[in-house]
Amino acid sequence: MIHSTKGIVLRAVKYGDTSLIVLMYTELFGVQSYIVNGVRTEKKGGTRAGLFQPAAILDMVVYHQDQRNLHRIKEFKWSYVYRQVYAGMIRNTLVMYMMELLQKCLKQPEANPDLYDFIETSLIRLDASDDLTAANYALHFTLALAAYLGFQIGGRYSEHTPVLDLQEGMYVTERPVHAYYLDGYLAEATTALMEAGTVAGLGAIRLNRELRRSLLEAYQLFYALHVPDFGKLRSLPVLQDILG
């Protein structure tokens, strides 16, 4: 059947001489793979393969059958045209991290409109952010995504709950017996990042290179503790260097 849906490109790989296999998170069908024929041929103004860069937000008309693992796209166009995401190294690296994180977490072809809206809105806000906000964006996105995936961190940093137990996913009164926890300013900053309700609020959180590096590593561990077969993010070391 033919359907109209929006989709966000997670990954695209070359197929044959002129085509692509594209992994997308769609509004109607969740994670889906599509073969897109002929987009790597030269046309006026270049190839159409540029529309399938990671994090691209597209309006599509697709052929979809539930029993198939690979579908086809009938029509596609930009749904949102980025102004900054592909123009600078910081944002470009950020979206590569975000798309890899999503690939590791989103496995089932099930629709989740709220999650789709969150991802799309996050990308558009990143595109409109200044450099200071962008530097904290990966941390905020990683924490916020966990809530949509069902393992939101419980509680908040306070005098009575100064330790974030990453294994339990909640703030606690004392250090746990295992090594998977944050305390001190790292635990406090995590609450600030979770509670930043606006882009301006996110930019106001002051973090240096080493703090961001430590938090990104801790959040990767947090995901590994809660997402089966999560492993490690290949984009993380690059992101840590870029956000210095």
SESE-380283 format. One record per residue (C-alpha): x, y, z; residue number from 1. Coordinates in steps of 0.1 Angstrom, whole numbers, plus 5000, padded with zeros to 4 digits. Layout:
<atom <X,Y,Z>,NUM>
...
***
This chain:
<atom <5000,5000,5000>,1>
<atom <5010,5036,4994>,2>
<atom <5013,5059,5024>,3>
<atom <5025,5095,5031>,4>
<atom <5048,5098,5061>,5>
<atom <5077,5119,5074>,6>
<atom <5110,5103,5081>,7>
<atom <5144,5110,5096>,8>
<atom <5175,5095,5080>,9>
<atom <5195,5075,5105>,10>
<atom <5220,5060,5080>,11>
<atom <5225,5056,5042>,12>
<atom <5248,5032,5025>,13>
<atom <5256,5029,4988>,14>
<atom <5239,5001,4968>,15>
<atom <5250,4992,4933>,16>
<atom <5262,5020,4911>,17>
<atom <5234,5045,4916>,18>
<atom <5213,5035,4945>,19>
<atom <5211,5038,4983>,20>
<atom <5199,5016,5012>,21>
<atom <5185,5040,5038>,22>
<atom <5176,5033,5074>,23>
<atom <5150,5058,5086>,24>
<atom <5129,5065,5116>,25>
<atom <5094,5072,5102>,26>
<atom <5064,5088,5118>,27>
<atom <5040,5061,5107>,28>
<atom <5061,5029,5109>,29>
<atom <5090,5035,5132>,30>
<atom <5124,5021,5120>,31>
<atom <5123,5011,5084>,32>
<atom <5148,5003,5056>,33>
<atom <5143,5016,5021>,34>
<atom <5160,5011,4987>,35>
<atom <5162,5043,4968>,36>
<atom <5171,5038,4931>,37>
<atom <5189,5061,4909>,38>
<atom <5197,5089,4934>,39>
<atom <5234,5088,4928>,40>
<atom <5233,5097,4891>,41>
<atom <5243,5132,4880>,42>
<atom <5215,5156,4874>,43>
<atom <5212,5193,4871>,44>
<atom <5224,5208,4904>,45>
<atom <5240,5175,4915>,46>
<atom <5227,5141,4927>,47>
<atom <5196,5136,4948>,48>
<atom <5216,5115,4973>,49>
<atom <5222,5147,4993>,50>
<atom <5187,5145,5005>,51>
<atom <5196,5113,5024>,52>
<atom <5223,5127,5047>,53>
<atom <5221,5116,5083>,54>
<atom <5195,5136,5102>,55>
<atom <5177,5148,5071>,56>
<atom <5139,5153,5077>,57>
<atom <5119,5142,5047>,58>
<atom <5083,5142,5035>,59>
<atom <5078,5109,5017>,60>
<atom <5053,5088,4998>,61>
<atom <5063,5052,5004>,62>
<atom <5053,5017,4994>,63>
<atom <5048,4997,5026>,64>
<atom <5040,4961,5033>,65>
<atom <5042,4948,5069>,66>
<atom <5058,4915,5060>,67>
<atom <5087,4930,5041>,68>
<atom <5120,4942,5056>,69>
<atom <5130,4965,5027>,70>
<atom <5106,4990,5012>,71>
<atom <5106,5015,4984>,72>
<atom <5101,5053,4983>,73>
<atom <5079,5067,4956>,74>
<atom <5084,5104,4963>,75>
<atom <5106,5124,4986>,76>
<atom <5115,5160,4994>,77>
<atom <5129,5181,5022>,78>
<atom <5104,5186,5051>,79>
<atom <5128,5210,5068>,80>
<atom <5159,5226,5053>,81>
<atom <5187,5230,5078>,82>
<atom <5206,5263,5081>,83>
<atom <5235,5253,5103>,84>
<atom <5235,5215,5109>,85>
<atom <5256,5206,5079>,86>
<atom <5276,5238,5077>,87>
<atom <5297,5235,5109>,88>
<atom <5318,5208,5124>,89>
<atom <5302,5210,5159>,90>
<atom <5266,5204,5147>,91>
<atom <5276,5180,5120>,92>
<atom <5294,5158,5146>,93>
<atom <5265,5162,5170>,94>
<atom <5239,5148,5146>,95>
<atom <5262,5119,5137>,96>
<atom <5263,5111,5175>,97>
<atom <5225,5115,5178>,98>
<atom <5218,5093,5148>,99>
<atom <5242,5066,5160>,100>
<atom <5225,5067,5195>,101>
<atom <5191,5063,5179>,102>
<atom <5203,5033,5157>,103>
<atom <5215,5015,5188>,104>
<atom <5182,5021,5207>,105>
<atom <5155,5019,5180>,106>
<atom <5152,4983,5168>,107>
<atom <5115,4976,5164>,108>
<atom <5093,4988,5134>,109>
<atom <5067,5002,5157>,110>
<atom <5051,5037,5154>,111>
<atom <5057,5061,5182>,112>
<atom <5045,5096,5172>,113>
<atom <5056,5112,5204>,114>
<atom <5091,5099,5200>,115>
<atom <5092,5109,5164>,116>
<atom <5081,5145,5173>,117>
<atom <5107,5147,5200>,118>
<atom <5135,5137,5176>,119>
<atom <5124,5160,5149>,120>
<atom <5119,5189,5173>,121>
<atom <5154,5183,5188>,122>
<atom <5170,5184,5154>,123>
<atom <5153,5217,5145>,124>
<atom <5162,5233,5178>,125>
<atom <5198,5222,5174>,126>
<atom <5198,5238,5140>,127>
<atom <5186,5271,5155>,128>
<atom <5209,5271,5185>,129>
<atom <5241,5291,5192>,130>
<atom <5275,5274,5197>,131>
<atom <5273,5275,5235>,132>
<atom <5239,5258,5235>,133>
<atom <5251,5233,5209>,134>
<atom <5280,5223,5231>,135>
<atom <5256,5210,5257>,136>
<atom <5230,5196,5233>,137>
<atom <5243,5160,5231>,138>
<atom <5241,5157,5269>,139>
<atom <5205,5171,5270>,140>
<atom <5193,5150,5241>,141>
<atom <5208,5118,5256>,142>
<atom <5191,5123,5289>,143>
<atom <5157,5133,5273>,144>
<atom <5157,5104,5249>,145>
<atom <5160,5079,5278>,146>
<atom <5127,5091,5291>,147>
<atom <5110,5082,5258>,148>
<atom <5127,5049,5258>,149>
<atom <5113,5040,5292>,150>
<atom <5143,5044,5316>,151>
<atom <5141,5081,5326>,152>
<atom <5163,5090,5355>,153>
<atom <5142,5094,5387>,154>
<atom <5145,5121,5413>,155>
<atom <5169,5151,5412>,156>
<atom <5201,5163,5428>,157>
<atom <5196,5177,5463>,158>
<atom <5213,5178,5497>,159>
<atom <5194,5146,5506>,160>
<atom <5199,5128,5473>,161>
<atom <5234,5139,5461>,162>
<atom <5243,5106,5442>,163>
<atom <5230,5095,5408>,164>
<atom <5230,5057,5407>,165>
<atom <5233,5049,5370>,166>
<atom <5224,5012,5374>,167>
<atom <5192,5020,5392>,168>
<atom <5186,5051,5372>,169>
<atom <5177,5074,5401>,170>
<atom <5192,5098,5427>,171>
<atom <5199,5082,5460>,172>
<atom <5212,5093,5495>,173>
<atom <5244,5073,5495>,174>
<atom <5270,5059,5472>,175>
<atom <5260,5024,5460>,176>
<atom <5283,4994,5465>,177>
<atom <5290,4993,5427>,178>
<atom <5310,5018,5407>,179>
<atom <5282,5030,5384>,180>
<atom <5273,5063,5399>,181>
<atom <5279,5101,5397>,182>
<atom <5282,5124,5426>,183>
<atom <5294,5160,5432>,184>
<atom <5290,5185,5403>,185>
<atom <5285,5157,5377>,186>
<atom <5254,5146,5395>,187>
<atom <5242,5182,5400>,188>
<atom <5249,5191,5363>,189>
<atom <5229,5161,5352>,190>
<atom <5198,5175,5370>,191>
<atom <5203,5209,5354>,192>
<atom <5206,5193,5320>,193>
<atom <5174,5173,5325>,194>
<atom <5155,5202,5337>,195>
<atom <5166,5228,5311>,196>
<atom <5132,5236,5296>,197>
<atom <5144,5260,5269>,198>
<atom <5174,5263,5246>,199>
<atom <5185,5294,5265>,200>
<atom <5184,5275,5298>,201>
<atom <5206,5248,5282>,202>
<atom <5231,5273,5271>,203>
<atom <5234,5288,5306>,204>
<atom <5247,5255,5320>,205>
<atom <5285,5260,5323>,206>
<atom <5305,5229,5315>,207>
<atom <5342,5227,5305>,208>
<atom <5358,5201,5282>,209>
<atom <5366,5176,5310>,210>
<atom <5331,5178,5325>,211>
<atom <5314,5172,5292>,212>
<atom <5338,5143,5284>,213>
<atom <5330,5127,5318>,214>
<atom <5293,5132,5315>,215>
<atom <5292,5117,5279>,216>
<atom <5311,5087,5291>,217>
<atom <5288,5083,5321>,218>
<atom <5257,5086,5299>,219>
<atom <5271,5059,5275>,220>
<atom <5275,5036,5305>,221>
<atom <5239,5045,5316>,222>
<atom <5226,5034,5282>,223>
<atom <5247,5002,5282>,224>
<atom <5232,4993,5316>,225>
<atom <5196,4997,5303>,226>
<atom <5197,4989,5265>,227>
<atom <5205,4953,5256>,228>
<atom <5236,4949,5234>,229>
<atom <5242,4986,5234>,230>
<atom <5280,4984,5233>,231>
<atom <5300,5016,5227>,232>
<atom <5293,5046,5205>,233>
<atom <5320,5050,5177>,234>
<atom <5311,5087,5173>,235>
<atom <5317,5095,5210>,236>
<atom <5355,5100,5210>,237>
<atom <5351,5124,5180>,238>
<atom <5323,5143,5197>,239>
<atom <5344,5146,5229>,240>
<atom <5373,5161,5209>,241>
<atom <5350,5185,5190>,242>
<atom <5333,5198,5221>,243>
<atom <5366,5208,5237>,244>
***
